[in-house]
Amino acid sequence: MITMPNEELNLGPHPVLSVSLVKPYLQIGEEILPSRKKNPTPADIVEVEDSPGLVKKIIKARKIRLNGKDQGQYLVRFKTQTADKDKWLAEDAIPDRNLHLRRFSDSSRPENSHQ
């Protein structure tokens, strides 16, 4: 015969509470406990359409004509992708474009241009 610990210790079944003793939880405001911090809400996730991830760097630039207008495009390499997954993107489709365009511009300059 298998004996259970409750039978050996003669504890009886688990404690039972009457539903009438249960009270609703009321959240305490910050004015009562100012040191209590609220859980931060997660930032909204913004996804760039057809983007495989974060931009690693811009490799090349080109101009194409769309609907009679010249449009600049940039060959972008993504951090999580290999070179065969590089994509041509319009300037406004590049996440953090100001940072990456500045880096691309700096890397494209000839070394002796500031003399």
Secondary structure, DSSP 8 states (H G I E B T S, - for coil): ----HHHHHT--S-----GGG--------TTT-TT-------------TT--S-EEEEEEEEEEEETTEEEEEEEEEETTS-GGG-EEEEGGGSTTHHHHHHHHHHHHS-TTTT-
